Amino acid sequence: MIPQTTGREYDIGKTVSVQCIKNDDLSDIEIKERCFLMLIIREGSAYFKVGESFFEAIAPSIVCFDESETPKLLRGCPVCDSIYFCPTFLNVNMTFSRMRSGDYKSLASTHDMFILKPFTDRSRYVFPIFDEYLDTVYRLFSRMEEELRVQSDWYWSCRSRSYFIELMLLLERTYGFMRQDGEEDAVCKVSNPHLKKAVIYIDGNYGDSITLEDIVRVTSLNHTTLTRLFRDELGTTPIEYLWNRRILSAKKFLGFTDLPIKEIAARCGFKTPQHFSRRFEAATGSNPGRFRSEAVAKRKQAF
């Protein structure tokens, strides 16, 4: 399929290159030279063939395919939600030809598009969904699918993209953890299992009003020990990591959507837009509005 969702009441005729399918039966996966595909395997298992390779995806997991492949479901009847998309859904400049060019690394750096690495790295197709991520992953897909289907206001395409960006950041984190052994480009080199549990918890819940006590509780450690682990391995404290994680998502939303700053602040766990602006400027040296303008100008200048 060529994924496409078209505006009906708001931005009539506008199209975005994405389509969500709940309970996809995977009977006819036609993505070669058309689109990428993210499968969220919720229950059961699926056995796939891709070229001469075979692999099994067991729930709960995420499966990633790019447009160069022709995957086939050989057996299994999983409960599966699907997102068919082109990279241009995230960034209009990221066409397939540009992604396959020799300049992709520089383009990805300019456009902050390394979150697509789980799709473009063909050493692995299946990524487990950590228990701490389950509710968040299912909620994000549900909200994305609903936003594309209902199109509640003028921001329907940006809001659906923002939910997808959050999904991609969780996937990027999982990809990073799975590539830590001897990999220089790991997203986060975390060796201690308690610290890993804390990082996963924060990444899956940063939009909520979580506290240091909440983080300590999931690790079964005390405040002092957990803070020492964060400082030793990540050079920060648990709460500083939480604020940095909120800022990271806010930067993505500002750079790739037109969502109101008030909505971004709330989505990223800030109590008020004013609180968000103060924290954001302290972390980046720029206020949210100026950061957004500069991010857009940087992308335009690259082409």
Order of alpha helices (4+ residues) and beta strands (2+ residues): beta-beta-beta-beta-beta-beta-beta-beta-beta-alpha-alpha-alpha-beta-alpha-alpha-alpha-alpha-alpha-alpha-alpha-alpha-alpha
